[in-house]
Amino acid sequence: MPPELAARLAVEGREVWNTYGPTEATVVACAALMDGTGPVRIGLPLDGWDLAVVDAVGAPVRAGEVGELIIGGVGLARYLDPAKDAEKYAPVPTLGWDRAYRSGDLVRFEPEGLLFQGRADEQVKLGGRRIELGEVDAALRALPGIAGAAAAVRTTAAGNQILVGYLAPVRGAVPDLAAHRTRLARELPAALVPVLAVVDSLPVTTSGKVDRTALPWPLTGQDNDEGPDLELPEDAAWIVEQWGAVLGTAAPGLDADFFAHGGGSLAAAQLVSALRRRYPTVTVADVYAHPRVGALVDAVVGTGTAPPAPGRAVRPTPATTQWLQTLMGVPLFILVGMRWLTYLAAANNILAATAGSAAAPTLSWWWVAASWLVFVSPWGRMAISVAAARLLLHGVSPGRYPRAGSVHLRLWLSEQIADLAQAVSLASAPWVPYYARALGAKIGRDAVLHAVPPVTGMLSVGPGASVEPEVDLSGWWIDGDWVHLGAISIGSGASVGARSTLLPGARIGAGAVVDPGSAVSGRVKAGLRVAGSPASRVGKAKPGWPLAPVRRSRAAEAAWIGAFAAGSALLALIPFVSAAAAGILLAWTARGHDSVHAALGPLLAATPLAAATWFVLNLLLIAGATRLLGVGITAGYHRVRSRIGWQVWATERVLDLAREVLFPIYASLVTPAWLRLLGAKVGKDVEASTVLLLPSMTTVADGAFLADDTMVASYELGGGWLKIARAKVGKRAFLGNSGMTAAGRSVPKDGLVAVLSAAPKKAKSGSSWLGSPPVRLRRTAIATDAGRTFRPPPRLRVARALWELCRALPVVLTVAIAVGVLAALDWLAATWGYLAAAALCGAVMLVAGGIAAASATAAKWLFVGRIRAGEHPLWSSFVWRNEVQDTFVEMVAAPWFARAAAGTPALVWWLRSLGATIGSGAWCESYWLPEADLVSLGRSSTVNRGCVVQTHLFHDRIMAIDTAALGEGATLGPHGVVLPGGRIDDGATVGPASLVMRGEHVPAGTYWRGNPVVPWKEPEAATR
């Protein structure tokens, strides 16, 4: 009943009641006295009836929430047929009712009386989320001057879903659609505010209900306002036509706002992809900067049309190169096998001396020490890397070289040797500047280098310069048929922020500042501050650091290095201490056997207990070390070469280690407790994946979500100082994959910081941000089922916990593979001696890698199966099973196989076994292809190091999954990300540290770069 009618009927001397009840409840179960004010309610239960409002799992909802109305009590009717009666009036255990009727009607529970919202069978999906059309209908009918209304979800010609509200006004009324939309925005969640259209009447079915399928579509004009005949030029008219095709309705005028008329981030990407057919340089940022259709027309036409880019045929990686890479795996894996053989030799010597294992093959302690010095110690591992790089890259200079050619293979091999030898690790960190100089780099005095130096040695870091963690200094990348190689120069006193990428030929001037997450090519002038991808000037560098620390004497500097090295070595022992404890347990199990290989059966039987010992001890040692390292840390400035400076650095490195060895506890029910144990302040209902944080400086509020590889409260470097400050992720805020919340910054309440983006200095609640430096992102929050996102019932919590227990399986498996490797090496040593074991240890490691890869593949098909595009709430079986499979990848396949296989055909073969479609001759350096079934890499395509071909997003705690693709010969530069629905067409290149938005298509043969991507010219060959 419209409120106006209730007001006219409810006069003095007359009572008007609104009653509700199905036939199954003898017609009337509840009623509300109407007085013409407020919303029209169906009231509260009458005597003889009991009412309950429950969610999808039968639990009562809270006040203000919507659920299904359940009716009980003596007022229920009965069927004469007992079987039919038992079916229709089944018990509801969650309510304790032996007999109840499920009405199928949705109501909002309010203490003043229930509000009817519609039928449960009128639930529809909008963007994959279930919404209640009845709730929207009720809000529409409550608008003044409206006789009837109905909502419907429509699909535009571009495939974009929008919600349309159809209004039938009372006779003679002219609806004020702008005012109606404003009122609806106050009363409904943002996701449920529809596009409004006026109709003369609502079509009905023969039963008298609104026939939603017969409502007019497509609309002739937005909000049924035809607007003036725009009479635009052909090019402008075509742009407006694309605008209407995406939104499903013609623009009523040039002032029409894209986002006010139903557009969102996905629709913006779809519109841009359509416009690029004629205007190939249009960007998603253009839509955000010019939301009015008239302004967008001016901006797009101003870019000018351009013919399609010339086709670019990229040659596939030759088969001979692929076979050569495969064969080189055996000698390369000797670097790994020799470390295991050293551990085995030491263990056998101890067993022979203490446990009487007569058949255990022993080796002189002098040979064990020599092997440790070369293959295990940080100095030996760095020396192997330096010798290989100096030999392989002798005579190589900056320039452009053929992909899969001699120089490229030498670069790849040098990188492989450095990675397999583990030249840079927690233990070797104090010696990294010396390692860099040995490679050929020039490192000035008092320079702070917290990133991995390039194997090429083409690096110059001036005195007093600072390079923060995870900065890519490699100085080379692959683009189609070419490898770009160049030197990198960082001037004296300059600072480069965490997770920045310096492209070949980058030159950072003295005193310049590069903000975190930036991508720099070319020159940055001295004294400037740049930010973003691509990096652009944001002003003059104003570091604000304290005065430069007093330079130490060489003796004091040597003492500091010694203390730094001792502390780092001690922390690096954490996984070895845990492994030793597990090894003692296994040795006790193997008592009575003469050798490790003879005791293989009992050892494997004891593997679950050994794995638990290793894992739990790692957890306790890392937690204890982190707590100790946090003692005395305070916000402010601290000298890099000081106790607190080392504590802060060491904390991040230990927690980086935790993300590897304790991966199963991340993105789980126990993650919040783990972060609290480390010292962070973490609220209720928090979801956190592999976050890297400074615990004592971190606050995560209730309901926040931290996606994969996020960074919170990380330290900043400059002028010999280290800055730390508190950082916060607000209530129900979202920090996207690889997102950063720097020291002193916050993600606002209900806010969002997108993939590869940084939190702003200041932000209002509910705001969303993209990029670095961050820019405001227009976004509509999605209405979701709280029972599957934020407030799951106990039943789902138990189910999730049981699935998460399955993550123990890959931990046991990786320990079992380790036991198998030791047993195989022991057998070789016992049969043919340690020299033969050394020669064959590479083959043993390759077999172990194959077993690990195969097990991850088997887990994928066993736990998850074929994955298809769709949406899954956080609290659903698919998400939990997918996490189990991901744990097999990270705990088993990655350490034993995938990381070492980067750029090899073996990695491609394995990714295909997971379901990915990869064409012949593709070059892939990343195994981060989540939901591989939905990934397509075309023939001759290139995926550089650190890339993610991302097939899912987790906004609003809904896992939205879609395809992601690279066309034939397409390139994704280092640390690039393609979001779901994104595609890089044939021969196109997306440069380093770039983001292809959800649903965005990059035209064939073109060059793009940035976050989000913008047009880019073909990169020039570096000359220095």
N, C-alpha and C positions, 0 to 999 in steps of 0.2 A: 504494500500500500504506500503510495507517495505521501510524504510528510504533509504536503499542503492539503490533501484530502482528509488526513487524520485531523488536522487543525480545524477544518470546516465542520466535521462531524462531531467532534468532542466539544459540545457546547454545554452550558449550564443546564442541569436537569437530565443530561443524557450521558451514559457511560458507553465508551467504545472499547471493545476488547479485541486484541489480535491473538488468535489461538493457533495452536500447532498440534498436529498429531496424525500419524498414519493410521490406516485401518487396522493394522496389526496391533495398535495400542488403543483399540476401541475409540478411534477418531481424534480425541483430544487428550494431550498429555501435559501441556503447559500453556500458559496464557500471560499476556501483559496488558495492563490498563493503559490506554493511550490518552495523552493529554495534549497532543499537538506539538510538543517540544521534544527536541532530541531525536535520536535515531529511532526507527521503528523496530521494536524488539519482539521476539516470540516468548519472552518472559522466563518465569521460573516454574518448577514442576507443581502440578495440582496434587491435592491429597489423593493418595493411592498410586502415585507414579514416582519412580526414582529416575533421575537423569544423570548421565556422566558424559564428559567430553574427553575423548581419548585420542592419542596419537597413533601412528602407523603400527606400533607394537603393543597397543592396548594400555599404555600408561596414561593416567590422567594428565591433561595439559595444565599449564599455569594460567593465571588470569591474564587476559589479553591475547592468548594464543588460539589458533584455529585447530579444530579436530573434528572427528566424527561423533555424532550424537548417538549415545547408547541409551535405550529405554528399558527400565525394569519396573518391578512392583506388581501389585495385585491387579492393576489396570490393564495388564497385557491380555490380549485375546488368546484363543487357543484353536488349534486345528483338530478336527475329529480324527484325522490320521495321525497316530503317535509318531510314526517315522517322519512325517512332514513337520510335525510340531517340534520334534527334537532338532531338525535341520534349521528351522527358522528361528527357534528360540534357544540357541546353544548357550552353554554357560560361558562366563567371562572370568577366567581365573584371576586375572590381574585386579579385578574389582571385588572378587569374592562372591559374585552373583551366580546362582545355580541356573538362572533362566533369564535371558535378556534378548532384546531385539536390536539388531544393528540397522539403524535407519538408512545409512548411506548418505545422509545429509551432513553437510559441513556447517558448523556454527562457531562463532567466536565466544569464548567463555568470558563473561564479565559479571561481577557480583550483582550488578543492577538488573541483569537479565540477559538471556542469550540473544545473539544477533545471528540471524540466518545468513549463510554465505553461499549457498548453492549445493549442488549435488557433488558427491565424491567422483561420480562418473563423468563430471564436467571438468575434471582436472585435465589440463593440457600441458604440453611442453613448450616453453619459450626459450630458445637458445639452449635446449637440453635440460632446463630446470622446470620442475613441475610447479604450476601456478593454479590457483583456484579462480576460475572465471566468475564464480558466484560472488566472490569478494569484490571483484571489480564491478560486476553488475550492480551490487548493492550501493557502491559508492556513486555510480553513474545515476542510478534512480533517485538518489538523495539530492541531486543537483536541483536548484530552483528552476521552475518552468519546464521540467522534463516529465512527460507522461509515461514514457517507457524507454528502456535502454538495454543494451546487451553488448558484451565484449566478445571478440574473436581474434584468434591468432591467424595472421595471413603471411604468405610467403611471396616476396617480391620476385621480379623477373631475374634478379641477380642472385636469388637464393637466400636473401636476408630475411629473417623472421621479425615481424613487428606485431605489436598488440594494438588493435583498433577498437575504439569505443564508439558504438553507433547510438546516437541520441534522437529520439522522436519527441519533439517539443509539444507542449499543450497548444491548442489551437490559438493562432495569433501571436504566439511568443517567438521572439528572435533570440536564440541563444548567444550569449557572450562567451565565445569559445576560449578566449584568452583568460577571462576570469574563471571559467570552469576549470581550465587546466591548472591555474594557480591553486585553486581550492583542492583539486585532486592531489597535487604535489604535497600539500600539507597533510592529507589524510591517508595516503597510500605510500607504501615503499616505492622508492624511485623506479624500481624495475617494473612496477605495475601501473605506472601512469601511462595511459594509452594515447595514441594519436586519435583525435576526435573527428567524427564525421556526422553530419546531420542527415537524417532520412525522414521521409514523410510518415512512414509507419514501419513496424517491425514485422517481417514475415513469420508466420506461425505454422506449425504442423497441424495435422488433423486432430491431435490431442490438445491443441491450444497452447503448446509450448513454443518458445521462440525457436525458429529454424535458423540456426547460426550459419549453416551451409548456404542459405539463400541470401544472406546479407551481401550487399553489392561489393564487388571486387573485380578489378582494381578500382581505386577511387579516382574520380576525374579531377579532383583538386584537394589539396591538403585541408583537412577539417571541413571538407565540403564547401570550401570557399573557392569558387572558380578563379577569382582574382582577375586582373586585367589581362588582355591578350598582350603577352610580353613583346611580340614582334621583334625578336632578336635576330642578329646576323646568324648565318648558318653555323659558324664555329661556336658561337656562344650558345645557340639553341641546342647544339649537339652535347655540350657540357651539361646543360640543364636537363637534357634527356637522360644522360647517365646518372645524374643526381636522383632523378625520379625513379629510374630503374632499380637503383639500390635500395631506396627507401619505400618504394611501392606506391608512390603517389606523386603527381606532378607538383612542382613548386608553385605556390599561390602567388608569389611575387619575388622580386630580387632581394627582399629583406628576410626571406625564409632562412631560418637557422638550422643547419644540418643536425646538430645535437638535440635541439628542441623538438625536432620532427622525427625523432626515433633513432637517430644515428648513434653509433658507438665506435669503439676502437676497431672492431672487426669490420663494420660497415665502412669506416674510413679507409681501411686497407683495400676493401673490395672496390670502392669508388676510385681510388688512386690507380689500382691495377687496370680498371676499365679505361680511365683517362690516358694511361700510358700507351694505348694503341695509337693515339695521335700525338700525344704530348709526352714523349718518353722521359722527360726530366722532372715530371711532377713528383712530389714527395708527400708522405703522410703528414709531415709537418706543415705542408701548405694547407691542408684541410683544417688542422687545429688553429693555424694562424688566421685563416679566413673562413670562419664557419658560415657566414652569410653567403648565399649562393651567388649574389651579385659580385661580392668581393672575390669569391673563388674564381668566377669567370674572368675577372680582370687579371688575377694572379696567374691563372693557367694560360690564358691567351698571351700574356706577356712573356711566357717562357718560349713561345714560338713552336710551331710544328717542326718536325724533323723526320726525314725518311727513316725507315727501319735501319738499325745498325747493320753494317756488313757482317755476314756470317763469318764465324771463326771456327775453323776445323782444328781441333786439338788432337795430336797424335796420341794413341794409347801407349801406355808403358810397354816396351817391347817384352816379348816372352823370354828372351835371353836374359834380360835384366832381372825379371822375376825369378827365374831359375837360379841365377847367381845369388840373389838375396837369400833364397831358400837354402842353398848349399852353405852359404856363409854362416847360417845359424849355428852349425856345429862348433866351429872354432870360437864364435862369439860367446856361446853359452859356457865355454870353458872358464870364462871369467867368473861366472856364477858358481859353476861346479867346483872350482878350486876352493872357494870359501867353504862350501859344504864338506869338501874332502879334508880341509884343515880342521874343522870342528870334529869330524869323525876321527882323525888321527889322534887328536888330543884326548878325545873320549876313550878311544881304545887303549891308549897308553895308561890312562888312569884305571880303566877296568882291569887291565892286565896286572897292574901293580896292587890293586886293592881288592878286586873281586875274584881273582884267580881265573880269569877267562883265558885259558891257555891258547885257544885257537884264534883269539882276537889278533888281527895283524897289527903289529906295532911299527913305529917309525921313530928314528932318533929325534929327541927333543930339539936338536939343532935344526933338523929339516922342518919340524913343525914351526919353530920360531921363524925360520926363513920364509916359509909359506905364509905365516901370519903377517910378517912384515910387508910382503909384496901384495897379497890378495885381500887381507882383512884390515890392516891398519889404514887410517886415513891418508897417511903419507904415501903408502904403496899404491892405493887406489888412485890418488891424484896423479902420481907419477905415471901409471899406466895410461891414463887419459891424456896427459901432456905428451908422452912419447908418441902415442898413436896419432894425435892431432897434428903434431909438428911434422911427422913423417908423411901422413896422408895429404895434408893441406899445404905442403911446401910449394911455393910458387903461385898459389891461388891468390888472386887480387880481386878487388871489387869489380862488379860488372853483372852482365846478364848471361846466363848459361842454359843450355838445353836441359829440360826435365829428363831425368833418367840417363843423362849423359855422364861423362867421367867425373866432372867436378861435383855434380849433384850426388853421385854415389859415394864419392869421397867425403862429402859433407855428412851424408846420412850415416855412413860407417863411423865417422868420428863421433857423432852424436850417440850412436848405439853403444860404442865402447865406453863413452863417459857414463851413460845411463846404467849399463850392465855392471860396470866396475863400481858404481855408486860413488863417483868421485866427490860429489857434494852431498853431505849428509849432516846430521846433527853433530856427529863427532868431528867432522872436518871443518865445521863452520869457522872456527878461529883462523884457519889457514887459507880461507877463500881468497883474500887479497894476494897472497903469495902464489896460490894456484893460478889466479888470473894473470899475474906477471909472467909466470912460467909459460903460459899459453901464448904470450906475446902482448898482452894488454899493458897499458900504461896507467898505473894507479898512483895518484898523488898522495902525499903525506896527509894524514888525518882524514882521508876519504873514508866514508862508511859505506860498505858494499854488502847489503843484505839480500842480494839476488844472485842468481847463477850467472857467471861470466860466459861469454860465447867461446866455443871451442876454436873458432877462427882466430881468436886473439885480436880481432879488429875492434878494440874498445879503448877509449881514453877517458879516464875519470880524473878531473882536476883536483888539486888540493882542497880539502874541506868540503867536497861535494858529498851528497847523500843519496843513496838509492835504496828505496824501501823494499819490503818483501814482494815476491811474485811479479817483479818487473821483468818483461821479456826483453833481453838484451841480445838475443840470438843473432840478429842482423841479417837474416835471410828468410825467404818464404817462396812458395811456389805459386805461379800464376799461369794457368794453362800450360803452354809448351815451355815456359821459361822459369828459371830460378833466379830471383833477384838477391844479390849479395852485396853488402856494403858495410862500411865502418860506422861506428857510433861514437860520438864525442859528447861528453858532459863536462861543461866548464867548471872552473873553480867556484866553490860555494853554491853551486846549483843543487836543486832538490828534485827528485823524481818520485812521485807518489806511487803507492802500492797498486799492483795490477795494471800498471800502464804498459803500453807496447811501443817500443822505439823501432821504427822501420829502418831498413837499410839506408844509410846516408844521413840519419838524423843527427842534428847538431844542436845541443842545448847550451846557450850562452852563459857566461859567468853570472852567478847570482840569480838566474832564472828559476822559476818554480813551475813544475808540471804537476797538476792536481791528480789525485788517484783516479785510476780508470781511464786515463787519456790515451790517445794514439797519436804519436808524433811522427811526421815525415818532414824532411827539409830542415829549415833552420828556425830556431827560437832565439830571438834577439836577447842580449844580455839584459837582466833586470826586469824582464817581463814575466807575468803569470799567465799560463795557458791552461785550458781545461777542455775536456770533451773529446769525442771521436767523430770527426777529425779534430785535433786540438786547435783551438782558436784563442785569440787574446781576450782576456777578461780584465786586464788592468796591469798596473805595475806590481811587481813582487814586493809584498810588505810582510816579510816573515815574522817580525816581532819577536825573534828569538833573543834570549839574554846575550850578554857579551860572550865572545868566543872563549871557550875554556882555555886555561893556561896550558901551553904545550908541555907535555911531560918530557923528561930526559929519556934517552934511549934505554937506560937501565930500567926506569919506571915503566916505560912502554913494554919492555920485554917481560917484566913481572906481571903486568896486566894481561898480556897474551898468555902467559903461563897459567894464570889463575882462570882465565876464560877457557883455555883448553881443558884444564882439569875438571872444571864444572860441567862443560859440555860433554866430555867423555863419560863422566859419571851418569848424566842423564841418558846418554846414548846406550848405557848398559841395561836400561829398563827391560826391553824385550828379551835381552840375553839372560838376565836373571830369571825372568819368568820361564824362558825355555829351559834353563838349567834345572829349575824346580820340576818341570814336567819331565825332563830327562832323568832326573834321579828317581822319579816314580816309575818310569819305564825301565830303568836299570834294575830296580827292585823286582819288577815283574819278570824280567828276563833272567833272574838268578837261576843257576842250574844249567844254563846254556853257555856254550863256549864262545859264541860270537853274536854280533847283532843280527846277521842274516839268518843264523840258525834259530834265533828267537823271534822271527818275524811274526809267526802266528800269535803267540802271547802278546807281543808288542801291539799288534793291530787290535787285539781284544781289549787292551788297556787304553787304547787311543781316546775313547770318550772321556775317561777320567783325566787323562793327561791334558786333553784339550781344555777341559773345564779348569784345571789347575793353571794352565798357561793364561787363559782368558781372564780369570778372576784375579790372578796376581798382577797381570798387566793393569787391570782396572784399579786395583788398590794402590799400586805403585804410582800410576799416573795421577790419581786423585791426591795421594799424599804429597807427591812432588809439587803439584800445582798449588796446593794449600800452603806448603812451605815457601814456595816462590812468591806467593801473594803477601807474605808478612812484610809490613812496612811500606807497601806501595801506596802512594798518595797521588792525587791528581795534581798536575802541574808540569814544570819543566825539570828534567833530570839530565845529567851528562850521560852521553852514550857509554862512555867508558867509566861507569860507576857501578856500585852494587845494584842499585835499583834499575839502572839501565840494562844490566845483564839479566836481572830477574824478569823484567818485562819481555825482553827478547826471548829468553828461555821458556817463559810461559807459553808464548805462541808456538814455539817450535815443539814443545811437548804435546800441546793440544793438536797440533798438526799430525803428530805421530798417532795420537789417540784416534783420529778420524780414519786411520788405516787399520790399526790392530783391534780397535773396538768398534768397527763399523756397524755390527749388528745392533748396538744399543741406540744408534741414531735413527731419527724418524720413527720412534717407537713410543710406547706408553711410558717407558722409563727414562726417556731423554730429559724431560723437565727435572726429574729427581737427580739425574746425573749432573746437569748443569748447576743445580743447587749445591750438590756435593762439592763441585769445583769452586763454589763461592759466589756464583751469580745470583741475583734476585729474580726469581722466576715465578709468575703468577699461576693461577689455575687455568686448566683447559688449554695450555700452550702446546702447539705442535712445532717441533724443531727438527730439522734435518742436520746435515753436516756443517754446522755453524762453527766458525773460528772466531773466538772472542777472548777478551781480557776479562776474566770472571769478576774480579773485584770492582770493575768499572761498568758492569753491564746490568741493566734492568730490562726485563721482558714482562710486560703487563698481561693481565688475564686475557685469554682468548687469542693471543697473537700467533702468527704463523711465520716461521722462518724456513724458507725453502733451501734447496741444495747449495752448498758452497758459499753461504753468506758470510759476511765479515762484520763484526760489531766491536766498536771501541778499540780498533787497532791503533797502534802507536804511530806517530808522525816523526820524521827526522828532519833536521836542518841545523846547520851551523855548529855541528858537534853536540847538539842537544836532542833529547827525545821528549816529546810531549804526549801526555796521556790525560784523558778527561772522561767523565761519565757519558755514557750513551744509552739511549732508551728506545725500545720498540713499544709503541703505545698499545692500549687496549684494543683488541680485535684488529690490529694492524697487520699488514702483509709486507714482508721483505722478500722480493723475488730472487730467483736463481742468480747467484754471483752478485747479488746486491750488497751495498756497503752502507753502514751507518758509522760514520767516522767519529773520532773523539770529539765530544761536545755537541753532537747532533742527535736528532730524534726522528723516528718515524711517527707521525701524528696518530692520535686515536682514530680508529676506523680508516686510517690512511693506507696508501699503497706506494711502495717503491718498486718499480718494475725490474725486469731482467736486465742485468749488466748496468744497473743504475745506482746512483748515490742519493742518500737522504739530503734534503735541503737544509740550509742553516735555520730557517724558520718556516713553519707550515701550519695551516689551519686544520682542524679536525676534519676528517673525511676527504682530504685532498689526496690526489694521486700524482706521481712524479715519474718521469722517464728521462734517462740519459745522465751524463756527467759532463758539465754541471747540469743538475736536474731542471727540467722544464715541466710546467703544469700539464697534466694529462686529463682530458675530459673523460669521465668514466661513470657508468651507472652501476651501482651495486645490484647484485642479483639476489632475489628472494630465494631462500633455500629452506629445506626441511631441517629444522633445528635438531630433530632426533637422529639425523644422519650426518650432521656437521659439527654443531657445538655442544649439544646436550644429549648424547646417546644414552639409551637405557642400559641398565646393568648387563642385560643379555648380550648386547653388542660389545661391551667392554670385555666380557669373558671370552667371547669368540675371537676378538682381536688378539687378546693375550695368548690364546692357544696357537693362533697362527704365528705370532711373533716368537713363540718358543721354537718353531721350526727353523728359525734363523740359526739355531745351534748346529744344525746339520752341516752347513758349509764350514763352520769352525772346526768341527770334528774331521771333515774331509780334508781340509788343508793341512791339519796336523798328520793325518794318515798319509798324505802324499809325502810329507817331510820324512816320516818314518820309512816309507818305501824307498825314497831317495837314499837315505843313509844305509839301508839294508843292501841296496843294489851296489853302492860304492864299496861297502864292506865286503861283499862277495867278490867284486872285482879285485880289491886289494888282497884278499885272502887267496884267491886263485892265481892271479898273475902278478901281484905286487902293486905297490903304490904308483909306480911309473905308468903302468898300463891303466890304472884307475884314473890317473890324471889325464891321460890321452883320451879316455872314453867318457870322462865326466860330462862333457858337453852333450854327448848323445843321451846320457841319462837324464840330464835336465830337459832336453827336448822332449823326451818321452813323458816326463812328468808334466811338462807344459801341455802336451797333447791330451793327457788324461784330465787335467784341470779344465781345458777348453771343452772337452766332450761332456764332462760332468755339468758344466754350466748350461750347455745346450740341452742336455737331458732334463735338467731342472726347469728350464724355461717351458718346454713342451709338457712336462708333467704337471707343474703347478699352475701354469697360465694358459697354455695352448695358443691357438691362433688369436691374435689381437685385432680388433676392428675399431674403427672410429666410433666415438660415442662419449658418454659422460658417466662418471661414477662418483658418488659421494665418498668423502673420506672414510666414513664408517661403513665400508662395504667389503665383501670378500675379495673382489677383484683387486682392490688397492692393496690389501694385506698380502695376497698371493704374489702380486707383482713385486712387493718389497722383499719377499723371500727369495724370489728369482734374482733380484738385484743384488742381494747379499751373496749369492753364489758367484755372481760376476765379480764383485769387488773383493771378496775374501778368498776366492779360489782362482778364477780365470785371470784377474788382473795381475796379482803378484807372480803367478807362475808362468803366464803366457802373454796376456794382452799388451801390457806395457812394453815388453821387450819386442813384440811383433809389430810395433808402429811402422807404417810405411811398407810392410811386406805383404806379399800375396797371401801368406798364412792368415793374417788378420782379416783380409777380405773373405777368405773361405769360411772362417769361423763366423763372421757377421752374417754371411749368407745362411749358415746353418741355424742361426737364431731367427731367420725369417726375412732379413733385409734383401732387397733387390739391388744388386750391384753389377753394373756392366763390365765388360772386359776392359782391361787396361786402365782401370781406375786406380788412383793413388790415394790411400786413406791412412792418415796418421793418428786417428782418434777412434777409440772404441765406444765413445759416448753417443750411442745411437739408441736411446731408450725406446721401448716398444718397436723393436727392429722391423716387425712386419709392416709397419707403416712408413718405412724409410725407403726411398728410391734414389740411388746414385747412378747417374747415367754413364755410358761408356766414356772412358777417358777423363772422367771428372776428377776433381782434386779436393780433398778435405785435409786442410793443414792441421798442425799440432794444436791441441787445446780447444778444438771446435766441439760444438754440441749441435747435432741435428735433432732439435727438441720436438718431440711429438706430443707432449702433454704440458698443460698448465694447471695450477692448483688454486686459482683465485676463488675466494668465497668458500674454500674447502670442498670444492667440486673439481674432480680430476677430469678436465676436458681433453680428449684425445683426438688427434687428426693427423692426416698425412703430412709429410715434409719431403721435399724432393730437390735434387740437383739434376739439371738436364745434361745432355751429352756435352762433354767438354767444359762444363761449368766449374767454377772455382769458389771455394769458401776459404777466406784467408785465416791466418792464425787467430785463435780465440774468438772466432765469429760464431754467431748463433742464428739458426733459422727456427722460428717459432711455428707451432702447428698451423697447417694450412698454407705455409709459405713455400715458395718455389723460386729457384734460380734457374732461368731458362737456358737453353743451349748456348754454350760459348760465353755466357755472362760471367763476370767476376765481381764478387763482393769482397772488399779488402779486409785487412786485419782489424780486429776489435770492433766488428760491426754487427748490427742487429737487423734481421729481416723480420718485420712485424707479422703478427698472426694474420693469415689470409693474404699477405702481400706477394705479388709476383714481380720479379725483376726481369725486364725484357731481355730477349736474346741478344747476345753480342755486345752488351753494354757494360760499363764499369760503374760500380757503386761502392760507397764506403760511408761509415758513420753509424751513430746510434740515436735515432733510426737512420737507415741508409739514405744518402743523397747522391746525386750524380757525381762522378769522379772521372777524371781523364785517365787514360792508360798510364800506368806508372812508368817512369823513366828509369833507365839503368843507372845504378849508382856509380859514381866515378871516384869515390874515395872511401 
